[in-house]
Amino acid sequence: MPLKYSRYIPLVSLTGDFIILNLLFVVAFCLTQDAPDCFSPWHMLFYIYLNICWAVLVVVFGAHTINRNTHKKSILFAYIKIIVFFFFLFLMYFQVVPLAYYARDDIGFLFVVFFALLIGWKFSLYYAFLYYRKWGFNYKNVLILGDTQRTRELKNYFMTNKWHGYRFAGFIDEKANPELDVIGHWGQLKELIAKHHVDEIYIALQRVPYKVFQGISTTLADFPVRVRIVPDLGNFSYKTAELIQYGTIPVVQIHQGPLSYWYNRLLKRTFDVVFSLIIMVFILSWMTPVLYFLSLFNKNEGVFFRQKRTCIDGGVFYCLKYRTMRKNIDADRTQALPNDTRVTKVGRFLRRFSLDELPQFVNVLRGEMSVVGPRPHMLKHTEEYRKLVNRFMLRHTVKPGITGLAQVNGYRGPIINKADIRNRVKYDVKYIENWSFNMDVKIILLTIWVIIKGQIQAV
C-alpha cells in the first residue's frame, strides 16, 4: 500500500507562507535599509507580532485546510481577505509602538510583492500536487455502497478527474455485476475493504436496505476509513443544504438560497430603496405628467394600470404599470400578443422599451417588489403554471422583480408555449440559488442595454 502524505500538505503550505513573510518583512528590511539595529528588541517584537497575526488570520479564514478538493478560486479569495486584514494589523502596530521601519511609499510596494509571491507559491503548490496525483501518487482508494444514478455520477467524477487523486475500486450493492462495476454484495464489504485497501467509503443511504445497514456500520467501525454520505435531495438544491443539530439529532436543512439570510436581504433592500428613489425623482417625476397629457387625447383612460399579481410567499399585491392598453374585460386573463389591437400607439412604444414597467419602482419602495427578481405573474397564470412546471413556486420564496435573469436572457413578453415558461423558471431558480449583489448589478446593466436596443418580444 503506497504511503500517503496529504496530512503534510497544510504544513508545507504554511511553512512556505512564513518563509516568504520573514524574507520580505525581516531579511529584506535588514538588507535594504540602513538599520544596523534591525534586530533590536523593538524590531524583534514587531517580527513576532507579524508572524502571530499571520498565523491567526490563516486559521480564521480557513486557509490552512487545504485538501484535494480545494479550488484555486477559494485559495485566491481567502488570501485576498487575509492580506487586507494583515495590512490593517500591520499599520495598527505603528499607531501603538513608535518604530522606524520602511517609508510609507515602500510599504505599498512591499505588500504588492508579498501578495504576488504568496499567490505564486500557493498556485505552484496547487499544480505540483495536481500533477503528483495525476501521475498516480498520493491517491485514495474509494468504494461506493449503493448503485444509483447519483453514485454513477460520482463514479464518473472519480474516473475523469485523476488529478484529485481518487481511485475507484467499485460498487457494492445487492448483487455483484462485474459488467456494471458492482464488485460484490453487502455481505462482502469487510473482505473488499481489505482487498482494495480502501481509504474512503461513499454511501447512498436510500439504496442500502435498513436491515443490513446495522451490519454495515458495525463493519465500517473496524476499519480506519472515512465514511461519506451521498444524499439524494430530489428537486431540492444541494448548494443550499446545511447539516444542523437538534440536540444530538443531525438534520439536513435546505436554505432557499443566499436571500434566506437577513444580511443579504438587508443589503438588497437598501439598494432597492436608494435606486427606486433615484428613478422616481429623475424619471417618474416628469414622465408621468407627459403621459397624462398624452392620455387626454386617448379618451382619458388614465395613466396607471393596476393588476393583482402573486408576490413573495404566494401573497397578492397590486402591480403598477403605465397604461398601454385600452380598457377591456380580458386585461386580467390574457397577455398582450404581437399586433394586439388593445395596445395603443403610445403603449406600443412604452412596451417596446419596457418603460411601462417604471411605476413598479413605487411597488419596490413599498416593499412589495425588488428591482431584480422573478417577474410576477397574473393570479390566473400562477395557478396554471404551478401545475405545469416543476419548482415553479420556488419563484415565490423571494420578492418579484422589475427585471430578472430570465428577462435579460431573452425570456420576456407573452408565454407562447411550455418551453417559454420552463426556461423562465429555470433562470429564476438559478437566480434564487446563486444570488449575489454583483449579479443584481450585472442584471440591471444588461437590462439597460436591452432597453436601449429594444426587444421584439416586448409587444
C-alpha positions as CSV (number, residue, x, y, z in Angstrom):
1,M,0.0,0.0,0.0
2,P,1.6,3.3,-1.1
3,L,2.4,6.0,1.5
4,K,0.1,9.0,1.6
5,Y,1.4,12.4,2.5
6,S,-1.8,14.5,2.4
7,R,-1.6,15.3,6.1
8,Y,1.7,17.2,5.4
9,I,0.2,19.4,2.7
10,P,-1.1,22.1,5.1
11,L,2.2,22.1,6.9
12,V,4.2,22.5,3.7
13,S,1.8,25.3,2.6
14,L,2.1,27.3,5.9
15,T,5.9,26.8,6.0
16,G,6.1,28.5,2.6
17,D,3.9,31.3,3.9
18,F,6.2,32.0,6.9
19,I,9.3,31.8,4.8
20,I,8.0,34.4,2.4
21,L,6.7,36.6,5.2
22,N,10.0,36.7,7.0
23,L,12.1,37.0,3.9
24,L,10.3,40.2,3.0
25,F,9.5,41.8,6.4
26,V,12.7,40.8,8.1
27,V,15.5,39.9,5.8
28,A,14.6,42.4,3.0
29,F,14.3,45.2,5.6
30,C,17.8,44.4,7.1
31,L,19.4,44.2,3.7
32,T,17.8,47.3,2.0
33,Q,17.6,49.7,4.9
34,D,20.5,51.4,6.7
35,A,19.4,50.0,10.0
36,P,22.1,48.2,12.0
37,D,19.7,47.7,14.8
38,C,17.1,45.8,12.7
39,F,17.3,43.0,15.3
40,S,16.8,45.3,18.3
41,P,14.3,44.1,21.0
42,W,11.6,46.5,19.5
43,H,12.2,45.1,16.0
44,M,12.1,41.5,17.2
45,L,8.8,42.2,19.0
46,F,7.4,43.6,15.7
47,Y,8.5,40.5,13.7
48,I,7.0,38.2,16.3
49,Y,3.8,40.2,16.1
50,L,3.6,39.9,12.3
51,N,4.1,36.1,12.5
52,I,1.4,35.7,15.2
53,C,-1.0,37.9,13.2
54,W,-0.5,35.8,10.1
55,A,-1.0,32.5,11.8
56,V,-4.2,33.7,13.4
57,L,-5.6,35.1,10.1
58,V,-4.8,31.9,8.2
59,V,-6.7,29.9,10.8
60,V,-9.6,32.3,11.0
61,F,-10.1,32.3,7.2
62,G,-9.5,28.6,6.8
63,A,-6.5,28.9,4.5
64,H,-4.7,26.1,6.5
65,T,-7.3,23.5,5.5
66,I,-6.0,22.6,2.0
67,N,-7.2,19.3,0.6
68,R,-7.6,17.6,-2.7
69,N,-11.0,19.3,-3.4
70,T,-9.8,22.8,-2.7
71,H,-10.2,25.1,-5.8
72,K,-7.9,27.9,-7.0
73,K,-10.7,30.5,-6.6
74,S,-11.2,29.7,-2.9
75,I,-7.4,29.9,-2.4
76,L,-7.2,33.3,-4.1
77,F,-10.2,34.8,-2.3
78,A,-9.0,33.5,1.1
79,Y,-5.6,35.1,0.7
80,I,-7.1,38.4,-0.6
81,K,-9.1,38.6,2.7
82,I,-6.0,37.7,4.7
83,I,-3.8,40.3,3.1
84,V,-6.4,43.0,3.6
85,F,-6.7,42.3,7.4
86,F,-3.0,41.7,7.7
87,F,-2.3,45.2,6.2
88,F,-4.6,46.9,8.7
89,L,-3.0,45.0,11.6
90,F,0.4,45.9,10.2
91,L,-0.4,49.7,10.2
92,M,-2.2,49.4,13.6
93,Y,1.1,48.4,15.2
94,F,2.7,51.7,14.3
95,Q,-0.2,53.6,15.9
96,V,0.8,52.0,19.3
97,V,4.5,51.5,19.0
98,P,6.9,54.1,17.6
99,L,9.2,52.1,15.4
100,A,11.5,53.1,12.4
101,Y,10.5,50.9,9.5
102,Y,10.1,51.2,5.7
103,A,9.0,54.5,4.3
104,R,5.3,54.8,3.6
105,D,5.8,54.5,-0.2
106,D,7.9,51.4,0.2
107,I,5.2,49.7,2.4
108,G,2.7,49.7,-0.5
109,F,5.3,48.2,-2.9
110,L,6.2,45.6,-0.1
111,F,2.6,44.4,0.2
112,V,2.2,44.1,-3.6
113,V,5.3,41.9,-3.8
114,F,4.2,40.0,-0.7
115,F,0.8,39.1,-2.3
116,A,2.3,38.2,-5.6
117,L,4.8,35.9,-4.1
118,L,2.2,34.2,-1.9
119,I,-0.2,33.6,-4.7
120,G,2.7,32.3,-6.9
121,W,3.7,29.9,-4.1
122,K,0.1,28.7,-3.5
123,F,-0.6,28.1,-7.2
124,S,2.8,26.4,-7.7
125,L,2.0,24.1,-4.8
126,Y,-1.5,23.5,-6.1
127,Y,-0.4,22.4,-9.5
128,A,2.5,20.4,-8.1
129,F,0.1,18.3,-6.1
130,L,-2.3,18.0,-9.1
131,Y,0.4,16.6,-11.3
132,Y,1.8,14.4,-8.5
133,R,-1.7,12.8,-8.1
134,K,-2.2,12.6,-11.9
135,W,0.9,10.6,-12.2
136,G,-0.5,8.0,-9.8
137,F,0.9,9.1,-6.4
138,N,-0.8,10.2,-3.2
139,Y,-4.1,8.7,-4.2
140,K,-7.1,7.4,-2.2
141,N,-9.0,4.2,-2.9
142,V,-12.7,4.7,-2.8
143,L,-15.6,2.3,-2.6
144,I,-19.3,3.2,-3.2
145,L,-22.1,1.5,-1.4
146,G,-25.3,1.6,-3.5
147,D,-25.5,1.7,-7.3
148,T,-27.8,4.7,-8.1
149,Q,-27.8,7.4,-10.8
150,R,-26.3,9.8,-8.3
151,T,-23.4,7.5,-7.3
152,R,-22.9,6.7,-11.0
153,E,-22.3,10.5,-11.5
154,L,-19.9,10.3,-8.5
155,K,-18.0,7.4,-10.1
156,N,-17.6,9.4,-13.4
157,Y,-16.2,12.3,-11.3
158,F,-13.6,10.0,-9.8
159,M,-12.7,8.5,-13.2
160,T,-12.5,11.7,-15.2
161,N,-10.7,13.9,-12.5
162,K,-7.5,11.9,-12.0
163,W,-5.7,15.0,-10.6
164,H,-7.8,14.8,-7.5
165,G,-6.2,11.5,-6.6
166,Y,-9.1,9.2,-6.3
167,R,-9.1,5.6,-7.5
168,F,-12.5,4.0,-7.9
169,A,-12.5,0.4,-6.7
170,G,-16.1,-0.4,-7.5
171,F,-19.7,-0.5,-6.2
172,I,-21.2,-2.7,-3.6
173,D,-24.9,-3.5,-4.0
174,E,-27.5,-6.3,-3.5
175,K,-25.9,-8.5,-6.2
176,A,-22.5,-8.5,-7.9
177,N,-22.4,-7.5,-11.5
178,P,-18.8,-7.0,-12.8
179,E,-20.1,-5.6,-16.1
180,L,-21.5,-2.6,-14.2
181,D,-18.5,-2.4,-11.8
182,V,-20.6,-3.9,-8.9
183,I,-17.8,-6.0,-7.4
184,G,-19.7,-7.5,-4.6
185,H,-22.8,-7.6,-2.3
186,W,-23.4,-6.2,1.1
187,G,-22.1,-9.3,2.9
188,Q,-18.7,-8.9,1.2
189,L,-17.9,-5.4,2.5
190,K,-15.3,-6.5,5.0
191,E,-13.2,-8.5,2.6
192,L,-13.5,-5.9,-0.2
193,I,-12.3,-3.1,2.1
194,A,-9.2,-5.2,3.0
195,K,-8.6,-6.4,-0.6
196,H,-8.6,-2.9,-2.2
197,H,-7.0,-1.1,0.7
198,V,-10.0,1.3,0.8
199,D,-9.5,4.8,2.3
200,E,-12.9,6.3,1.8
201,I,-16.4,4.8,1.6
202,Y,-19.3,6.7,0.0
203,I,-22.8,5.5,1.0
204,A,-26.1,6.1,-0.9
205,L,-28.4,5.7,2.2
206,Q,-31.6,5.4,0.2
207,R,-30.1,2.3,-1.6
208,V,-28.9,0.4,1.4
209,P,-31.6,-1.8,3.0
210,Y,-32.4,-0.9,6.6
211,K,-32.0,-4.5,7.7
212,V,-28.4,-4.7,6.5
213,F,-27.3,-1.1,7.4
214,Q,-26.6,-2.0,11.1
215,G,-24.2,-4.7,10.0
216,I,-22.5,-2.3,7.5
217,S,-22.0,0.4,10.2
218,T,-20.5,-2.3,12.5
219,T,-18.1,-3.4,9.8
220,L,-17.0,0.1,9.0
221,A,-16.2,0.8,12.7
222,D,-13.5,-1.9,12.4
223,F,-11.6,0.0,9.7
224,P,-9.8,3.4,9.7
225,V,-11.8,4.6,6.7
226,R,-13.5,7.8,6.1
227,V,-17.3,7.5,5.6
228,R,-19.2,10.0,3.5
229,I,-22.9,10.1,2.7
230,V,-24.2,10.7,-0.8
231,P,-27.7,12.3,-0.3
232,D,-30.5,12.3,-2.8
233,L,-32.4,15.5,-2.2
234,G,-34.6,15.2,-5.3
235,N,-35.6,18.6,-6.6
236,F,-34.0,20.5,-3.6
237,S,-30.9,22.4,-4.2
238,Y,-27.7,20.8,-3.0
239,K,-26.0,24.2,-2.9
240,T,-28.2,25.4,0.0
241,A,-28.2,22.2,2.1
242,E,-26.7,22.5,5.6
243,L,-26.3,20.0,8.4
244,I,-27.6,21.4,11.7
245,Q,-28.0,19.8,15.2
246,Y,-31.3,19.5,17.2
247,G,-29.7,18.3,20.4
248,T,-27.9,15.2,19.3
249,I,-30.0,14.7,16.2
250,P,-28.4,15.8,12.9
251,V,-30.9,17.4,10.5
252,V,-30.3,18.4,6.8
253,Q,-31.7,21.9,6.4
254,I,-32.5,23.3,3.0
255,H,-32.0,27.1,2.7
256,Q,-33.9,28.9,-0.1
257,G,-30.7,30.4,-1.5
258,P,-28.5,33.3,-0.2
259,L,-31.5,35.6,0.3
260,S,-32.7,33.4,3.1
261,Y,-30.0,35.2,5.2
262,W,-31.1,38.5,6.8
263,Y,-27.9,40.4,6.0
264,N,-28.3,39.7,2.2
265,R,-31.9,40.8,2.4
266,L,-30.9,44.0,4.2
267,L,-28.3,44.7,1.5
268,K,-30.7,44.1,-1.3
269,R,-33.5,46.1,0.4
270,T,-31.1,49.1,1.0
271,F,-30.2,49.1,-2.7
272,D,-33.8,48.8,-3.7
273,V,-34.9,51.9,-1.7
274,V,-32.0,54.0,-2.9
275,F,-32.3,53.0,-6.6
276,S,-36.1,53.4,-6.5
277,L,-35.9,56.9,-5.1
278,I,-33.4,57.9,-7.8
279,I,-35.7,56.6,-10.6
280,M,-38.8,58.3,-9.1
281,V,-37.1,61.7,-8.7
282,F,-35.3,61.8,-12.0
283,I,-37.7,59.9,-14.3
284,L,-41.2,59.3,-13.0
285,S,-41.4,62.9,-11.8
286,W,-41.6,64.2,-15.4
287,M,-42.6,61.2,-17.4
288,T,-45.9,60.8,-15.5
289,P,-47.2,64.3,-16.4
290,V,-46.2,63.8,-20.0
291,L,-48.1,60.6,-20.3
292,Y,-51.1,62.2,-18.5
293,F,-51.1,64.9,-21.1
294,L,-51.0,62.4,-23.9
295,S,-53.8,60.4,-22.3
296,L,-56.1,63.3,-22.8
297,F,-56.0,62.6,-26.5
298,N,-56.8,58.9,-25.9
299,K,-60.3,59.0,-24.2
300,N,-58.6,60.0,-21.0
301,E,-58.5,56.4,-19.7
302,G,-55.8,57.3,-17.1
303,V,-52.1,57.0,-16.8
304,F,-51.7,54.0,-14.5
305,F,-52.9,50.4,-14.7
306,R,-53.2,48.2,-11.5
307,Q,-53.3,44.4,-11.6
308,K,-53.3,41.7,-8.9
309,R,-50.2,39.6,-9.1
310,T,-48.5,37.0,-7.0
311,C,-45.7,38.1,-4.7
312,I,-43.4,36.5,-2.1
313,D,-44.8,33.6,-0.1
314,G,-47.8,33.3,-2.6
315,G,-49.3,36.6,-1.4
316,V,-51.1,39.1,-3.6
317,F,-50.4,42.7,-4.4
318,Y,-51.4,45.4,-6.9
319,C,-48.7,45.7,-9.5
320,L,-48.5,49.2,-11.1
321,K,-47.8,49.9,-14.7
322,Y,-48.2,52.8,-17.1
323,R,-51.4,52.1,-19.1
324,T,-50.6,50.7,-22.5
325,M,-54.0,49.2,-23.4
326,R,-57.5,50.4,-23.8
327,K,-59.8,49.3,-21.0
328,N,-61.0,45.7,-21.7
329,I,-62.5,42.8,-19.8
330,D,-59.6,40.5,-20.8
331,A,-56.9,42.5,-19.1
332,D,-56.6,40.1,-16.1
333,R,-56.9,37.0,-18.2
334,T,-55.0,37.4,-21.5
335,Q,-51.5,38.7,-22.0
336,A,-50.8,41.1,-24.9
337,L,-49.8,39.4,-28.1
338,P,-48.0,40.7,-31.2
339,N,-50.2,43.2,-33.1
340,D,-52.7,43.2,-30.2
341,T,-55.5,45.6,-31.1
342,R,-55.9,46.6,-27.4
343,V,-52.5,48.2,-27.3
344,T,-52.4,52.0,-28.1
345,K,-49.7,53.7,-30.2
346,V,-48.1,55.2,-27.1
347,G,-48.5,51.9,-25.3
348,R,-46.6,50.1,-28.0
349,F,-43.7,52.5,-27.7
350,L,-43.7,52.1,-23.9
351,R,-43.8,48.3,-24.1
352,R,-41.0,48.1,-26.7
353,F,-38.6,49.8,-24.4
354,S,-40.1,48.5,-21.1
355,L,-41.0,52.0,-20.0
356,D,-44.4,50.8,-18.9
357,E,-42.8,48.9,-16.0
358,L,-41.3,52.1,-14.4
359,P,-44.2,52.7,-11.9
360,Q,-43.3,49.4,-10.3
361,F,-40.5,51.3,-8.5
362,V,-43.3,52.5,-6.3
363,N,-44.0,48.8,-5.6
364,V,-40.4,48.4,-4.8
365,L,-40.4,51.4,-2.4
366,R,-43.4,49.9,-0.7
367,G,-41.6,46.6,-0.2
368,E,-43.9,44.6,-2.5
369,M,-41.2,44.1,-5.2
370,S,-37.5,44.2,-5.7
371,V,-35.5,45.9,-8.5
372,V,-34.3,42.4,-9.6
373,G,-36.1,39.1,-9.1
374,P,-38.5,36.8,-10.9
375,R,-41.2,38.6,-12.8
376,P,-44.7,38.5,-11.1
377,H,-47.5,36.7,-12.9
378,M,-51.2,37.3,-13.0
379,L,-53.1,35.2,-10.5
380,K,-54.7,33.1,-13.2
381,H,-51.3,32.3,-14.7
382,T,-49.8,31.4,-11.3
383,E,-52.4,28.7,-10.8
384,E,-51.8,27.4,-14.4
385,Y,-48.0,27.3,-14.3
386,R,-47.6,25.8,-10.8
387,K,-49.3,22.7,-12.2
388,L,-47.3,22.7,-15.4
389,V,-43.7,23.4,-14.3
390,N,-41.7,21.7,-11.7
391,R,-40.3,24.0,-8.9
392,F,-42.5,26.9,-10.2
393,M,-43.5,28.0,-6.7
394,L,-39.8,28.4,-5.7
395,R,-40.0,31.7,-7.5
396,H,-42.2,33.0,-4.7
397,T,-39.6,32.5,-2.0
398,V,-38.2,35.9,-2.9
399,K,-39.8,39.2,-3.8
400,P,-40.8,39.6,-7.5
401,G,-38.6,41.9,-9.6
402,I,-39.0,44.6,-12.2
403,T,-36.3,42.8,-14.2
404,G,-34.7,39.4,-13.8
405,L,-32.2,36.9,-15.1
406,A,-34.8,35.3,-17.4
407,Q,-35.6,38.7,-18.9
408,V,-32.0,39.7,-19.8
409,N,-31.6,36.2,-21.4
410,G,-34.5,36.9,-23.8
411,Y,-37.4,35.3,-21.9
412,R,-39.9,38.1,-21.6
413,G,-43.2,39.0,-23.2
414,P,-46.1,36.6,-23.8
415,I,-45.9,32.9,-23.0
416,I,-46.4,31.1,-26.3
417,N,-45.6,27.5,-25.4
418,K,-44.5,25.4,-22.4
419,A,-40.8,25.8,-23.2
420,D,-41.1,29.6,-22.6
421,I,-42.3,29.3,-19.0
422,R,-40.0,26.3,-18.3
423,N,-37.0,28.3,-19.4
424,R,-38.1,31.3,-17.4
425,V,-38.4,29.2,-14.3
426,K,-35.0,27.6,-14.9
427,Y,-33.4,31.1,-14.9
428,D,-35.5,32.2,-12.0
429,V,-34.4,29.2,-9.9
430,K,-30.8,29.8,-11.0
431,Y,-31.0,33.4,-9.8
432,I,-32.5,32.4,-6.4
433,E,-30.0,29.7,-5.7
434,N,-27.0,31.8,-6.8
435,W,-27.9,35.3,-5.8
436,S,-25.2,37.9,-5.2
437,F,-25.2,41.7,-5.1
438,N,-22.8,41.6,-8.1
439,M,-25.4,39.5,-10.0
440,D,-28.1,42.1,-9.4
441,V,-25.8,44.9,-10.7
442,K,-25.0,42.9,-13.8
443,I,-28.7,42.2,-14.5
444,I,-29.5,45.9,-14.1
445,L,-26.7,46.9,-16.6
446,L,-27.9,44.2,-19.0
447,T,-31.5,45.4,-18.7
448,I,-30.4,49.0,-19.5
449,W,-28.7,47.7,-22.7
450,V,-31.8,45.7,-23.6
451,I,-34.0,48.8,-23.1
452,I,-31.7,50.9,-25.3
453,K,-31.8,48.4,-28.2
454,G,-35.4,47.3,-27.6
455,Q,-36.7,43.7,-27.8
456,I,-39.1,42.2,-30.3
457,Q,-40.7,40.1,-27.5
458,A,-41.8,43.2,-25.7
459,V,-45.1,43.7,-27.5
